[in-house]
Amino acid sequence: MNSRHLSGSVLLIILTLIFAISFSLYNSVYTVRTDEVALIMQHGKITGQPQKTGLHLKVPFIQEVHKVPFMVIFRWDGDMSDYTTSDTKNIRAFLKANWKIIDAVKYFKKCNSVQRANIRMENILKASAKNCLNNFTLTEIENKYLTENKGKISVNQKLIKRIKDQSDERLEEFGIQIHSLGIGVITDKTQG
């Protein structure tokens, strides 16, 4: 009877060890898809470089894996906003942008969500649009084209390039970049 009780205890210990080892192995392996990168956190700090596609190991219970979407294009649609031209005329414009994450570590530290990134994007794009639209007169915007030393250039193309360039400079600190940008402008014909 004693040996039976002892063999039951040994069996319970062996099963517990098998379960603990299996659980630890399960928690030490993770996969990264092709459209994401993984950041490994240890004691609240990022350790090493972002991990790319594949099967990877981590220290169970000590390291955490945070996955960041990468190689994905996100969309931001702005609201109609009021702006002033260089000749102090009022116009209404809206912006639309497609953006992507270019630095997973900066993105994780500064934004860590598409919603927060969109808020940053909105603030920066609207400030850049205000600055750029203020460099054109209402007549230039209504005429649609500017004459430059290389011929005619679309006001819309010039605005988009300026807004994108200014915004990308400021968005870089958040690990994001504008992929494409569009602007729609509505002018008040009674102001001319």
C-alpha positions as a Python dict, from the first residue, in 0.01 Angstrom:
ca = {
    (1, 'M'): (0, 0, 0),
    (2, 'N'): (286, 236, 78),
    (3, 'S'): (451, 167, -257),
    (4, 'R'): (121, 232, -435),
    (5, 'H'): (83, 567, -254),
    (6, 'L'): (445, 650, -335),
    (7, 'S'): (406, 562, -704),
    (8, 'G'): (94, 784, -719),
    (9, 'S'): (291, 1074, -571),
    (10, 'V'): (577, 1018, -817),
    (11, 'L'): (330, 1008, -1105),
    (12, 'L'): (172, 1335, -989),
    (13, 'I'): (516, 1500, -966),
    (14, 'I'): (612, 1375, -1312),
    (15, 'L'): (284, 1498, -1463),
    (16, 'T'): (327, 1836, -1293),
    (17, 'L'): (682, 1864, -1429),
    (18, 'I'): (570, 1768, -1780),
    (19, 'F'): (292, 2029, -1762),
    (20, 'A'): (530, 2299, -1632),
    (21, 'I'): (791, 2225, -1899),
    (22, 'S'): (528, 2218, -2176),
    (23, 'F'): (376, 2544, -2053),
    (24, 'S'): (721, 2711, -2041),
    (25, 'L'): (808, 2589, -2392),
    (26, 'Y'): (473, 2712, -2522),
    (27, 'N'): (537, 3057, -2368),
    (28, 'S'): (891, 3079, -2508),
    (29, 'V'): (798, 3048, -2877),
    (30, 'Y'): (623, 3311, -3088),
    (31, 'T'): (567, 3377, -3458),
    (32, 'V'): (587, 3699, -3655),
    (33, 'R'): (377, 3737, -3971),
    (34, 'T'): (506, 3899, -4290),
    (35, 'D'): (305, 4219, -4229),
    (36, 'E'): (441, 4286, -3880),
    (37, 'V'): (754, 4307, -3667),
    (38, 'A'): (789, 4205, -3305),
    (39, 'L'): (947, 4408, -3027),
    (40, 'I'): (1075, 4222, -2722),
    (41, 'M'): (1021, 4399, -2389),
    (42, 'Q'): (1212, 4306, -2076),
    (43, 'H'): (1156, 4497, -1751),
    (44, 'G'): (962, 4764, -1944),
    (45, 'K'): (1238, 4831, -2199),
    (46, 'I'): (1280, 4723, -2559),
    (47, 'T'): (1566, 4478, -2599),
    (48, 'G'): (1740, 4415, -2930),
    (49, 'Q'): (1623, 4487, -3282),
    (50, 'P'): (1268, 4434, -3411),
    (51, 'Q'): (1217, 4070, -3507),
    (52, 'K'): (1102, 4000, -3861),
    (53, 'T'): (897, 3719, -4012),
    (54, 'G'): (938, 3371, -3868),
    (55, 'L'): (945, 3160, -3555),
    (56, 'H'): (1138, 3310, -3261),
    (57, 'L'): (1225, 3232, -2899),
    (58, 'K'): (1191, 3448, -2590),
    (59, 'V'): (1253, 3400, -2220),
    (60, 'P'): (917, 3294, -2076),
    (61, 'F'): (762, 3508, -1801),
    (62, 'I'): (1047, 3764, -1827),
    (63, 'Q'): (1013, 3889, -2184),
    (64, 'E'): (696, 4016, -2351),
    (65, 'V'): (632, 4031, -2725),
    (66, 'H'): (461, 4338, -2877),
    (67, 'K'): (374, 4313, -3244),
    (68, 'V'): (367, 4623, -3462),
    (69, 'P'): (199, 4626, -3805),
    (70, 'F'): (464, 4686, -4068),
    (71, 'M'): (443, 4701, -4447),
    (72, 'V'): (78, 4804, -4403),
    (73, 'I'): (-76, 5122, -4543),
    (74, 'F'): (-317, 5300, -4306),
    (75, 'R'): (-571, 5563, -4408),
    (76, 'W'): (-650, 5894, -4240),
    (77, 'D'): (-942, 6112, -4357),
    (78, 'G'): (-944, 6468, -4233),
    (79, 'D'): (-1244, 6689, -4172),
    (80, 'M'): (-1321, 7005, -4366),
    (81, 'S'): (-1126, 7292, -4206),
    (82, 'D'): (-1103, 7667, -4255),
    (83, 'Y'): (-778, 7822, -4377),
    (84, 'T'): (-660, 8168, -4482),
    (85, 'T'): (-469, 8246, -4803),
    (86, 'S'): (-177, 8488, -4829),
    (87, 'D'): (-419, 8762, -4943),
    (88, 'T'): (-631, 8699, -4628),
    (89, 'K'): (-917, 8525, -4810),
    (90, 'N'): (-1093, 8232, -4647),
    (91, 'I'): (-1104, 7887, -4801),
    (92, 'R'): (-1216, 7545, -4682),
    (93, 'A'): (-1003, 7238, -4741),
    (94, 'F'): (-987, 6875, -4642),
    (95, 'L'): (-694, 6635, -4646),
    (96, 'K'): (-671, 6261, -4693),
    (97, 'A'): (-355, 6065, -4630),
    (98, 'N'): (-228, 5711, -4655),
    (99, 'W'): (56, 5647, -4414),
    (100, 'K'): (288, 5372, -4301),
    (101, 'I'): (512, 5285, -4009),
    (102, 'I'): (879, 5327, -4096),
    (103, 'D'): (1036, 5280, -3752),
    (104, 'A'): (863, 5027, -3525),
    (105, 'V'): (1054, 5131, -3212),
    (106, 'K'): (972, 5504, -3245),
    (107, 'Y'): (611, 5418, -3334),
    (108, 'F'): (575, 5189, -3031),
    (109, 'K'): (727, 5443, -2790),
    (110, 'K'): (541, 5751, -2921),
    (111, 'C'): (209, 5621, -3059),
    (112, 'N'): (157, 5248, -3001),
    (113, 'S'): (-182, 5255, -3177),
    (114, 'V'): (-327, 5356, -3510),
    (115, 'Q'): (-571, 5589, -3331),
    (116, 'R'): (-290, 5781, -3156),
    (117, 'A'): (-91, 5794, -3480),
    (118, 'N'): (-397, 5936, -3660),
    (119, 'I'): (-430, 6208, -3395),
    (120, 'R'): (-63, 6302, -3439),
    (121, 'M'): (-110, 6289, -3818),
    (122, 'E'): (-413, 6517, -3804),
    (123, 'N'): (-244, 6782, -3590),
    (124, 'I'): (71, 6787, -3802),
    (125, 'L'): (-107, 6778, -4140),
    (126, 'K'): (-347, 7058, -4046),
    (127, 'A'): (-59, 7277, -3923),
    (128, 'S'): (136, 7209, -4244),
    (129, 'A'): (-172, 7277, -4458),
    (130, 'K'): (-231, 7605, -4277),
    (131, 'N'): (130, 7708, -4331),
    (132, 'C'): (133, 7606, -4699),
    (133, 'L'): (-209, 7743, -4796),
    (134, 'N'): (-104, 8073, -4644),
    (135, 'N'): (166, 8095, -4915),
    (136, 'F'): (-84, 8110, -5202),
    (137, 'T'): (-336, 8375, -5298),
    (138, 'L'): (-700, 8290, -5359),
    (139, 'T'): (-650, 8372, -5730),
    (140, 'E'): (-357, 8127, -5755),
    (141, 'I'): (-563, 7852, -5595),
    (142, 'E'): (-866, 7922, -5817),
    (143, 'N'): (-651, 7932, -6134),
    (144, 'K'): (-529, 7580, -6050),
    (145, 'Y'): (-187, 7639, -6214),
    (146, 'L'): (121, 7845, -6135),
    (147, 'T'): (373, 7950, -6397),
    (148, 'E'): (726, 7864, -6292),
    (149, 'N'): (1059, 7853, -6472),
    (150, 'K'): (987, 7495, -6587),
    (151, 'G'): (641, 7578, -6723),
    (152, 'K'): (303, 7534, -6561),
    (153, 'I'): (270, 7335, -6241),
    (154, 'S'): (-51, 7235, -6066),
    (155, 'V'): (-122, 7430, -5746),
    (156, 'N'): (-265, 7110, -5605),
    (157, 'Q'): (58, 6918, -5677),
    (158, 'K'): (269, 7194, -5529),
    (159, 'L'): (50, 7213, -5217),
    (160, 'I'): (57, 6838, -5171),
    (161, 'K'): (435, 6823, -5208),
    (162, 'R'): (491, 7108, -4961),
    (163, 'I'): (242, 6971, -4706),
    (164, 'K'): (384, 6618, -4738),
    (165, 'D'): (746, 6734, -4705),
    (166, 'Q'): (673, 6953, -4400),
    (167, 'S'): (461, 6683, -4237),
    (168, 'D'): (707, 6400, -4300),
    (169, 'E'): (981, 6596, -4123),
    (170, 'R'): (767, 6619, -3811),
    (171, 'L'): (614, 6270, -3836),
    (172, 'E'): (956, 6104, -3848),
    (173, 'E'): (989, 6136, -3470),
    (174, 'F'): (677, 5916, -3437),
    (175, 'G'): (814, 5650, -3672),
    (176, 'I'): (551, 5716, -3939),
    (177, 'Q'): (558, 5859, -4292),
    (178, 'I'): (296, 5975, -4540),
    (179, 'H'): (269, 5735, -4832),
    (180, 'S'): (25, 5947, -5035),
    (181, 'L'): (-168, 6267, -4974),
    (182, 'G'): (-470, 6433, -5127),
    (183, 'I'): (-627, 6776, -5074),
    (184, 'G'): (-962, 6918, -5168),
    (185, 'V'): (-1013, 7296, -5164),
    (186, 'I'): (-1340, 7486, -5173),
    (187, 'T'): (-1321, 7859, -5239),
    (188, 'D'): (-1588, 8122, -5187),
    (189, 'K'): (-1646, 8292, -5523),
    (190, 'T'): (-1794, 8600, -5353),
    (191, 'Q'): (-1458, 8692, -5194),
    (192, 'G'): (-1275, 8767, -5522),
}
